[in-house]
């Protein structure tokens, strides 16, 4: 019979700085977050309960509870009644900038893979016509892909490009990011407009993204422009919200 692995004392050798203006709960949360992201506390680790963890650091239970809630909110740990607090695979935090999901996953060391579901020329319909500024019925390249990271599905992505940009193959698309393929043609990507939303997954989407039926999805629509102001890509994507977040930086 296997012996259960004892919970890890995540606060070992960490001392809060009581003279710092940084709140104590946030000092603890940052320490734990850095330990998780660095691999010092591996995915799957069961963390010591809040009462014992607070006592080991000389902190109050409310302070420790707030620190752990910060990690829960960031998707780094999950609480399970009767089991405890366990480290999970961090969500992909994607910055809102002009980059492809493939590149963002690769930069984060998440080993992106792509399954090309559709690669064909179709006639532009109403929304595609408007977004790409082409005539109704004009031929456009339709690309549908399932993007995964470390073996877990992240997003279903549907993109439309003007036909003259269809200089790459389905194999190229499976191995490289779409923006990389567009830039390889000498096109300078200058700006984009993006709309984010949310909705519940259909049964088919739930199966594809390995999510519960009716799970919340993040939706995104983006139109990308070159340095001449011409639309070069229109994308409509859905993301598994359990494994994916957008990150926004605000400045004054």
DOVEXBA-211504 format. One record per residue (C-alpha): x, y, z; residue in three letters; chain; residue number from 1. Coordinates in nm, 4 decimals. Layout:
BEGIN
c1: X; c2: Y; c3: Z; r: ALA; c: A; k: NUM
...
END
This chain:
BEGIN
c1: 0.0000; c2: 0.0000; c3: 0.0000; r: UNK; c: A; k: 1
c1: 0.1398; c2: 0.3395; c3: -0.0974; r: UNK; c: A; k: 2
c1: 0.2062; c2: 0.5975; c3: 0.1729; r: UNK; c: A; k: 3
c1: 0.0521; c2: 0.9445; c3: 0.1052; r: UNK; c: A; k: 4
c1: 0.3047; c2: 1.2170; c3: 0.0374; r: UNK; c: A; k: 5
c1: 0.3043; c2: 1.4623; c3: 0.3305; r: UNK; c: A; k: 6
c1: 0.2151; c2: 1.8264; c3: 0.2585; r: UNK; c: A; k: 7
c1: 0.5118; c2: 2.0506; c3: 0.1787; r: UNK; c: A; k: 8
c1: 0.6054; c2: 2.3300; c3: 0.4182; r: UNK; c: A; k: 9
c1: 0.6019; c2: 2.6032; c3: 0.1524; r: UNK; c: A; k: 10
c1: 0.7149; c2: 2.8692; c3: 0.3997; r: UNK; c: A; k: 11
c1: 1.0359; c2: 2.6938; c3: 0.4963; r: UNK; c: A; k: 12
c1: 1.3338; c2: 2.9308; c3: 0.5184; r: UNK; c: A; k: 13
c1: 1.1173; c2: 3.2320; c3: 0.4266; r: UNK; c: A; k: 14
c1: 1.0980; c2: 3.5266; c3: 0.6638; r: UNK; c: A; k: 15
c1: 0.8618; c2: 3.8189; c3: 0.6087; r: UNK; c: A; k: 16
c1: 1.0000; c2: 4.1716; c3: 0.6281; r: UNK; c: A; k: 17
c1: 0.7821; c2: 4.3471; c3: 0.8876; r: UNK; c: A; k: 18
c1: 0.9545; c2: 4.6789; c3: 0.8165; r: UNK; c: A; k: 19
c1: 0.8589; c2: 4.6735; c3: 0.4503; r: UNK; c: A; k: 20
c1: 0.5664; c2: 4.8806; c3: 0.3166; r: UNK; c: A; k: 21
c1: 0.4631; c2: 4.5706; c3: 0.1159; r: UNK; c: A; k: 22
c1: 0.1695; c2: 4.3994; c3: 0.2943; r: UNK; c: A; k: 23
c1: 0.2632; c2: 4.0766; c3: 0.4699; r: UNK; c: A; k: 24
c1: 0.0103; c2: 3.8690; c3: 0.2781; r: UNK; c: A; k: 25
c1: 0.1556; c2: 3.9923; c3: -0.0516; r: UNK; c: A; k: 26
c1: 0.5128; c2: 3.9129; c3: 0.0565; r: UNK; c: A; k: 27
c1: 0.4031; c2: 3.5554; c3: 0.1276; r: UNK; c: A; k: 28
c1: 0.2024; c2: 3.5320; c3: -0.1959; r: UNK; c: A; k: 29
c1: 0.4993; c2: 3.6561; c3: -0.4019; r: UNK; c: A; k: 30
c1: 0.7339; c2: 3.4089; c3: -0.2329; r: UNK; c: A; k: 31
c1: 0.5000; c2: 3.1192; c3: -0.3072; r: UNK; c: A; k: 32
c1: 0.4293; c2: 3.2362; c3: -0.6626; r: UNK; c: A; k: 33
c1: 0.8021; c2: 3.2643; c3: -0.7390; r: UNK; c: A; k: 34
c1: 0.8627; c2: 2.9202; c3: -0.5870; r: UNK; c: A; k: 35
c1: 0.5881; c2: 2.7678; c3: -0.8023; r: UNK; c: A; k: 36
c1: 0.6971; c2: 2.9402; c3: -1.1241; r: UNK; c: A; k: 37
c1: 1.0620; c2: 2.8422; c3: -1.0688; r: UNK; c: A; k: 38
c1: 0.9726; c2: 2.4786; c3: -1.0064; r: UNK; c: A; k: 39
c1: 1.0916; c2: 2.4808; c3: -0.6458; r: UNK; c: A; k: 40
c1: 0.7352; c2: 2.3868; c3: -0.5554; r: UNK; c: A; k: 41
c1: 0.6381; c2: 2.1510; c3: -0.8410; r: UNK; c: A; k: 42
c1: 0.2959; c2: 2.1120; c3: -0.9994; r: UNK; c: A; k: 43
c1: 0.0929; c2: 1.8596; c3: -0.7989; r: UNK; c: A; k: 44
c1: 0.2495; c2: 1.9503; c3: -0.4633; r: UNK; c: A; k: 45
c1: 0.0127; c2: 1.9474; c3: -0.1662; r: UNK; c: A; k: 46
c1: 0.0842; c2: 2.2566; c3: 0.0422; r: UNK; c: A; k: 47
c1: 0.0796; c2: 2.2579; c3: 0.4221; r: UNK; c: A; k: 48
c1: -0.2517; c2: 2.3743; c3: 0.5679; r: UNK; c: A; k: 49
c1: -0.2994; c2: 2.7451; c3: 0.6368; r: UNK; c: A; k: 50
c1: -0.2992; c2: 2.7121; c3: 1.0171; r: UNK; c: A; k: 51
c1: 0.0372; c2: 2.5332; c3: 1.0286; r: UNK; c: A; k: 52
c1: 0.1832; c2: 2.7490; c3: 0.7504; r: UNK; c: A; k: 53
c1: 0.0819; c2: 3.0681; c3: 0.9324; r: UNK; c: A; k: 54
c1: 0.2331; c2: 2.9378; c3: 1.2556; r: UNK; c: A; k: 55
c1: 0.5613; c2: 2.8470; c3: 1.0854; r: UNK; c: A; k: 56
c1: 0.5929; c2: 3.2049; c3: 0.9555; r: UNK; c: A; k: 57
c1: 0.4674; c2: 3.3751; c3: 1.2698; r: UNK; c: A; k: 58
c1: 0.1654; c2: 3.5193; c3: 1.0895; r: UNK; c: A; k: 59
c1: -0.2053; c2: 3.5342; c3: 1.1598; r: UNK; c: A; k: 60
c1: -0.4400; c2: 3.2907; c3: 0.9903; r: UNK; c: A; k: 61
c1: -0.6325; c2: 3.5735; c3: 0.8114; r: UNK; c: A; k: 62
c1: -0.3047; c2: 3.6984; c3: 0.6620; r: UNK; c: A; k: 63
c1: -0.2163; c2: 3.3512; c3: 0.5374; r: UNK; c: A; k: 64
c1: -0.5695; c2: 3.2942; c3: 0.4084; r: UNK; c: A; k: 65
c1: -0.5470; c2: 3.6162; c3: 0.2058; r: UNK; c: A; k: 66
c1: -0.2090; c2: 3.5118; c3: 0.0621; r: UNK; c: A; k: 67
c1: -0.3452; c2: 3.1747; c3: -0.0452; r: UNK; c: A; k: 68
c1: -0.6558; c2: 3.3336; c3: -0.1948; r: UNK; c: A; k: 69
c1: -0.4253; c2: 3.5528; c3: -0.4052; r: UNK; c: A; k: 70
c1: -0.2697; c2: 3.2342; c3: -0.5476; r: UNK; c: A; k: 71
c1: -0.6122; c2: 3.0793; c3: -0.6044; r: UNK; c: A; k: 72
c1: -0.7229; c2: 3.3900; c3: -0.7942; r: UNK; c: A; k: 73
c1: -0.4133; c2: 3.3669; c3: -1.0154; r: UNK; c: A; k: 74
c1: -0.4848; c2: 3.0027; c3: -1.0946; r: UNK; c: A; k: 75
c1: -0.1671; c2: 2.8718; c3: -0.9287; r: UNK; c: A; k: 76
c1: -0.3316; c2: 2.6565; c3: -0.6610; r: UNK; c: A; k: 77
c1: -0.6694; c2: 2.4949; c3: -0.6055; r: UNK; c: A; k: 78
c1: -0.8450; c2: 2.4144; c3: -0.2793; r: UNK; c: A; k: 79
c1: -1.0286; c2: 2.0841; c3: -0.2412; r: UNK; c: A; k: 80
c1: -1.2371; c2: 2.0088; c3: 0.0668; r: UNK; c: A; k: 81
c1: -1.0948; c2: 1.7087; c3: 0.2497; r: UNK; c: A; k: 82
c1: -0.7766; c2: 1.7142; c3: 0.0387; r: UNK; c: A; k: 83
c1: -0.6120; c2: 2.0525; c3: 0.0894; r: UNK; c: A; k: 84
c1: -0.4394; c2: 2.3083; c3: -0.1299; r: UNK; c: A; k: 85
c1: -0.2553; c2: 2.1736; c3: -0.4321; r: UNK; c: A; k: 86
c1: -0.0302; c2: 2.3426; c3: -0.6893; r: UNK; c: A; k: 87
c1: -0.1669; c2: 2.3265; c3: -1.0440; r: UNK; c: A; k: 88
c1: -0.0278; c2: 2.4094; c3: -1.3860; r: UNK; c: A; k: 89
c1: -0.0272; c2: 2.7922; c3: -1.4067; r: UNK; c: A; k: 90
c1: -0.2547; c2: 2.9467; c3: -1.6659; r: UNK; c: A; k: 91
c1: -0.0952; c2: 3.0983; c3: -1.9681; r: UNK; c: A; k: 92
c1: -0.0894; c2: 3.4742; c3: -1.9045; r: UNK; c: A; k: 93
c1: -0.0881; c2: 3.6389; c3: -2.2423; r: UNK; c: A; k: 94
c1: 0.0004; c2: 4.0095; c3: -2.2737; r: UNK; c: A; k: 95
c1: -0.2291; c2: 4.2186; c3: -2.4905; r: UNK; c: A; k: 96
c1: 0.0194; c2: 4.3031; c3: -2.7617; r: UNK; c: A; k: 97
c1: 0.0760; c2: 4.2253; c3: -3.1281; r: UNK; c: A; k: 98
c1: 0.2076; c2: 3.8726; c3: -3.0954; r: UNK; c: A; k: 99
c1: 0.0779; c2: 3.5277; c3: -3.1861; r: UNK; c: A; k: 100
c1: -0.0352; c2: 3.2655; c3: -2.9370; r: UNK; c: A; k: 101
c1: 0.2280; c2: 3.0287; c3: -3.0778; r: UNK; c: A; k: 102
c1: 0.5063; c2: 3.2768; c3: -3.0008; r: UNK; c: A; k: 103
c1: 0.3686; c2: 3.3522; c3: -2.6536; r: UNK; c: A; k: 104
c1: 0.3525; c2: 2.9831; c3: -2.5659; r: UNK; c: A; k: 105
c1: 0.7024; c2: 2.9193; c3: -2.6990; r: UNK; c: A; k: 106
c1: 0.8398; c2: 3.2174; c3: -2.5032; r: UNK; c: A; k: 107
c1: 0.6796; c2: 3.0824; c3: -2.1872; r: UNK; c: A; k: 108
c1: 0.8409; c2: 2.7414; c3: -2.2453; r: UNK; c: A; k: 109
c1: 0.5012; c2: 2.5742; c3: -2.2894; r: UNK; c: A; k: 110
c1: 0.5873; c2: 2.3607; c3: -2.6000; r: UNK; c: A; k: 111
c1: 0.3100; c2: 2.4690; c3: -2.8405; r: UNK; c: A; k: 112
c1: 0.1618; c2: 2.2242; c3: -3.0887; r: UNK; c: A; k: 113
c1: -0.0906; c2: 2.2880; c3: -3.3644; r: UNK; c: A; k: 114
c1: -0.3510; c2: 2.0653; c3: -3.5235; r: UNK; c: A; k: 115
c1: -0.4713; c2: 2.2171; c3: -3.8504; r: UNK; c: A; k: 116
c1: -0.8441; c2: 2.1450; c3: -3.8757; r: UNK; c: A; k: 117
c1: -0.9101; c2: 2.3368; c3: -4.1980; r: UNK; c: A; k: 118
c1: -0.6901; c2: 2.4989; c3: -4.4622; r: UNK; c: A; k: 119
c1: -0.8919; c2: 2.6121; c3: -4.7620; r: UNK; c: A; k: 120
c1: -0.9967; c2: 2.8999; c3: -4.9837; r: UNK; c: A; k: 121
c1: -1.3554; c2: 3.0129; c3: -4.9294; r: UNK; c: A; k: 122
c1: -1.5762; c2: 3.3004; c3: -5.0370; r: UNK; c: A; k: 123
c1: -1.5788; c2: 3.5972; c3: -4.7995; r: UNK; c: A; k: 124
c1: -1.9041; c2: 3.6254; c3: -4.6035; r: UNK; c: A; k: 125
c1: -2.0536; c2: 3.9375; c3: -4.4446; r: UNK; c: A; k: 126
c1: -1.8302; c2: 3.9760; c3: -4.1388; r: UNK; c: A; k: 127
c1: -1.5121; c2: 3.8710; c3: -4.3171; r: UNK; c: A; k: 128
c1: -1.5949; c2: 4.1090; c3: -4.6015; r: UNK; c: A; k: 129
c1: -1.6281; c2: 4.3966; c3: -4.3569; r: UNK; c: A; k: 130
c1: -1.3229; c2: 4.3155; c3: -4.1442; r: UNK; c: A; k: 131
c1: -1.0807; c2: 4.2511; c3: -4.4306; r: UNK; c: A; k: 132
c1: -1.2326; c2: 4.5259; c3: -4.6495; r: UNK; c: A; k: 133
c1: -1.2813; c2: 4.2934; c3: -4.9473; r: UNK; c: A; k: 134
c1: -1.5752; c2: 4.2493; c3: -5.1815; r: UNK; c: A; k: 135
c1: -1.8524; c2: 4.0029; c3: -5.1047; r: UNK; c: A; k: 136
c1: -1.7649; c2: 3.6630; c3: -5.2466; r: UNK; c: A; k: 137
c1: -1.3942; c2: 3.7415; c3: -5.2795; r: UNK; c: A; k: 138
c1: -1.1662; c2: 3.4401; c3: -5.2231; r: UNK; c: A; k: 139
c1: -0.9999; c2: 3.4379; c3: -4.8804; r: UNK; c: A; k: 140
c1: -0.7910; c2: 3.1795; c3: -4.7006; r: UNK; c: A; k: 141
c1: -0.9727; c2: 3.0215; c3: -4.4054; r: UNK; c: A; k: 142
c1: -0.7558; c2: 2.8614; c3: -4.1375; r: UNK; c: A; k: 143
c1: -0.8927; c2: 2.6653; c3: -3.8424; r: UNK; c: A; k: 144
c1: -0.6508; c2: 2.5345; c3: -3.5824; r: UNK; c: A; k: 145
c1: -0.6474; c2: 2.3709; c3: -3.2405; r: UNK; c: A; k: 146
c1: -0.3561; c2: 2.5088; c3: -3.0402; r: UNK; c: A; k: 147
c1: -0.2273; c2: 2.3109; c3: -2.7433; r: UNK; c: A; k: 148
c1: 0.0466; c2: 2.3586; c3: -2.4862; r: UNK; c: A; k: 149
c1: 0.2298; c2: 2.0739; c3: -2.3142; r: UNK; c: A; k: 150
c1: -0.0372; c2: 1.8380; c3: -2.4445; r: UNK; c: A; k: 151
c1: -0.3345; c2: 2.0399; c3: -2.3164; r: UNK; c: A; k: 152
c1: -0.5728; c2: 2.2150; c3: -2.5575; r: UNK; c: A; k: 153
c1: -0.5730; c2: 2.5926; c3: -2.5136; r: UNK; c: A; k: 154
c1: -0.7629; c2: 2.7482; c3: -2.8032; r: UNK; c: A; k: 155
c1: -0.9561; c2: 2.6921; c3: -3.1214; r: UNK; c: A; k: 156
c1: -0.8531; c2: 2.9628; c3: -3.3671; r: UNK; c: A; k: 157
c1: -1.0234; c2: 3.0595; c3: -3.6918; r: UNK; c: A; k: 158
c1: -0.8425; c2: 3.3107; c3: -3.9151; r: UNK; c: A; k: 159
c1: -0.9124; c2: 3.4653; c3: -4.2535; r: UNK; c: A; k: 160
c1: -0.6456; c2: 3.6155; c3: -4.4799; r: UNK; c: A; k: 161
c1: -0.6649; c2: 3.7822; c3: -4.8232; r: UNK; c: A; k: 162
c1: -0.5921; c2: 3.5184; c3: -5.0862; r: UNK; c: A; k: 163
c1: -0.2679; c2: 3.6832; c3: -5.2015; r: UNK; c: A; k: 164
c1: -0.1140; c2: 3.6061; c3: -4.8601; r: UNK; c: A; k: 165
c1: -0.1660; c2: 3.2313; c3: -4.9054; r: UNK; c: A; k: 166
c1: 0.1992; c2: 3.1604; c3: -4.9872; r: UNK; c: A; k: 167
c1: 0.2585; c2: 2.9054; c3: -4.7097; r: UNK; c: A; k: 168
c1: 0.1509; c2: 2.5452; c3: -4.6733; r: UNK; c: A; k: 169
c1: -0.0602; c2: 2.3564; c3: -4.4229; r: UNK; c: A; k: 170
c1: 0.2605; c2: 2.1964; c3: -4.2956; r: UNK; c: A; k: 171
c1: 0.4139; c2: 2.5426; c3: -4.2396; r: UNK; c: A; k: 172
c1: 0.1075; c2: 2.6432; c3: -4.0391; r: UNK; c: A; k: 173
c1: 0.1350; c2: 2.3350; c3: -3.8194; r: UNK; c: A; k: 174
c1: 0.4963; c2: 2.4123; c3: -3.7340; r: UNK; c: A; k: 175
c1: 0.5079; c2: 2.7921; c3: -3.7072; r: UNK; c: A; k: 176
c1: 0.3043; c2: 3.0843; c3: -3.5807; r: UNK; c: A; k: 177
c1: 0.0742; c2: 3.2650; c3: -3.8241; r: UNK; c: A; k: 178
c1: 0.2318; c2: 3.6060; c3: -3.7634; r: UNK; c: A; k: 179
c1: 0.5749; c2: 3.4589; c3: -3.8284; r: UNK; c: A; k: 180
c1: 0.4515; c2: 3.3267; c3: -4.1633; r: UNK; c: A; k: 181
c1: 0.2991; c2: 3.6625; c3: -4.2544; r: UNK; c: A; k: 182
c1: 0.6131; c2: 3.8545; c3: -4.1587; r: UNK; c: A; k: 183
c1: 0.8223; c2: 3.6098; c3: -4.3613; r: UNK; c: A; k: 184
c1: 0.6514; c2: 3.7531; c3: -4.6700; r: UNK; c: A; k: 185
c1: 0.8011; c2: 4.0944; c3: -4.5958; r: UNK; c: A; k: 186
c1: 0.4819; c2: 4.2324; c3: -4.4424; r: UNK; c: A; k: 187
c1: 0.5241; c2: 4.4680; c3: -4.1474; r: UNK; c: A; k: 188
c1: 0.2512; c2: 4.4161; c3: -3.8889; r: UNK; c: A; k: 189
c1: 0.1759; c2: 4.7584; c3: -3.7463; r: UNK; c: A; k: 190
c1: -0.1398; c2: 4.7500; c3: -3.5330; r: UNK; c: A; k: 191
c1: -0.4527; c2: 4.5571; c3: -3.4451; r: UNK; c: A; k: 192
c1: -0.7952; c2: 4.6041; c3: -3.2940; r: UNK; c: A; k: 193
c1: -0.9188; c2: 4.3352; c3: -3.0578; r: UNK; c: A; k: 194
c1: -1.2462; c2: 4.2658; c3: -2.8805; r: UNK; c: A; k: 195
c1: -1.2640; c2: 4.0272; c3: -2.5842; r: UNK; c: A; k: 196
c1: -1.5716; c2: 3.8564; c3: -2.4491; r: UNK; c: A; k: 197
c1: -1.6967; c2: 3.5418; c3: -2.2813; r: UNK; c: A; k: 198
c1: -1.9600; c2: 3.2765; c3: -2.3364; r: UNK; c: A; k: 199
c1: -2.0351; c2: 2.9157; c3: -2.2521; r: UNK; c: A; k: 200
c1: -1.8905; c2: 2.6318; c3: -2.4546; r: UNK; c: A; k: 201
c1: -2.1036; c2: 2.4176; c3: -2.6821; r: UNK; c: A; k: 202
c1: -2.0882; c2: 2.0406; c3: -2.6439; r: UNK; c: A; k: 203
c1: -1.8487; c2: 2.0129; c3: -2.9402; r: UNK; c: A; k: 204
c1: -1.6251; c2: 2.2916; c3: -2.8085; r: UNK; c: A; k: 205
c1: -1.6175; c2: 2.1321; c3: -2.4639; r: UNK; c: A; k: 206
c1: -1.4957; c2: 1.8048; c3: -2.6145; r: UNK; c: A; k: 207
c1: -1.2358; c2: 1.9779; c3: -2.8304; r: UNK; c: A; k: 208
c1: -1.0937; c2: 2.1872; c3: -2.5452; r: UNK; c: A; k: 209
c1: -1.1296; c2: 1.9100; c3: -2.2841; r: UNK; c: A; k: 210
c1: -1.3551; c2: 2.1298; c3: -2.0720; r: UNK; c: A; k: 211
c1: -1.6790; c2: 2.0479; c3: -1.8864; r: UNK; c: A; k: 212
c1: -1.9937; c2: 2.0960; c3: -2.0922; r: UNK; c: A; k: 213
c1: -2.1056; c2: 2.4585; c3: -2.0697; r: UNK; c: A; k: 214
c1: -1.7690; c2: 2.5744; c3: -1.9311; r: UNK; c: A; k: 215
c1: -1.6800; c2: 2.9412; c3: -1.9593; r: UNK; c: A; k: 216
c1: -1.4764; c2: 3.0363; c3: -2.2657; r: UNK; c: A; k: 217
c1: -1.2848; c2: 3.3547; c3: -2.3417; r: UNK; c: A; k: 218
c1: -1.3635; c2: 3.4870; c3: -2.6886; r: UNK; c: A; k: 219
c1: -1.1473; c2: 3.7195; c3: -2.8949; r: UNK; c: A; k: 220
c1: -1.1827; c2: 3.8853; c3: -3.2321; r: UNK; c: A; k: 221
c1: -0.8847; c2: 4.0627; c3: -3.3857; r: UNK; c: A; k: 222
c1: -0.8158; c2: 4.2506; c3: -3.7074; r: UNK; c: A; k: 223
c1: -0.4474; c2: 4.3065; c3: -3.7831; r: UNK; c: A; k: 224
c1: -0.3167; c2: 4.5802; c3: -4.0117; r: UNK; c: A; k: 225
c1: 0.0133; c2: 4.6290; c3: -4.1941; r: UNK; c: A; k: 226
c1: 0.2157; c2: 4.9508; c3: -4.2008; r: UNK; c: A; k: 227
c1: 0.0094; c2: 5.0734; c3: -4.4974; r: UNK; c: A; k: 228
c1: -0.3167; c2: 5.0421; c3: -4.3045; r: UNK; c: A; k: 229
c1: -0.4407; c2: 4.7375; c3: -4.4971; r: UNK; c: A; k: 230
c1: -0.6110; c2: 4.4537; c3: -4.3090; r: UNK; c: A; k: 231
c1: -0.4016; c2: 4.1379; c3: -4.3418; r: UNK; c: A; k: 232
c1: -0.5797; c2: 3.9061; c3: -4.0997; r: UNK; c: A; k: 233
c1: -0.9122; c2: 3.8633; c3: -3.9219; r: UNK; c: A; k: 234
c1: -0.9237; c2: 3.6132; c3: -3.6391; r: UNK; c: A; k: 235
c1: -1.2019; c2: 3.4831; c3: -3.4178; r: UNK; c: A; k: 236
c1: -1.0783; c2: 3.2623; c3: -3.1356; r: UNK; c: A; k: 237
c1: -1.2070; c2: 3.0792; c3: -2.8288; r: UNK; c: A; k: 238
c1: -0.9886; c2: 2.9965; c3: -2.5279; r: UNK; c: A; k: 239
c1: -1.0280; c2: 2.7551; c3: -2.2368; r: UNK; c: A; k: 240
c1: -1.0611; c2: 2.9969; c3: -1.9455; r: UNK; c: A; k: 241
c1: -0.9337; c2: 2.7362; c3: -1.6973; r: UNK; c: A; k: 242
c1: -0.5920; c2: 2.7444; c3: -1.8664; r: UNK; c: A; k: 243
c1: -0.5734; c2: 3.0884; c3: -2.0222; r: UNK; c: A; k: 244
c1: -0.5856; c2: 3.4555; c3: -1.9198; r: UNK; c: A; k: 245
c1: -0.5090; c2: 3.7901; c3: -2.0810; r: UNK; c: A; k: 246
c1: -0.2779; c2: 4.0320; c3: -1.9035; r: UNK; c: A; k: 247
c1: -0.3178; c2: 4.4098; c3: -1.9366; r: UNK; c: A; k: 248
c1: -0.0738; c2: 4.6741; c3: -1.8161; r: UNK; c: A; k: 249
c1: -0.2182; c2: 5.0142; c3: -1.7307; r: UNK; c: A; k: 250
c1: -0.0148; c2: 5.3317; c3: -1.6973; r: UNK; c: A; k: 251
c1: -0.0936; c2: 5.6795; c3: -1.5685; r: UNK; c: A; k: 252
END
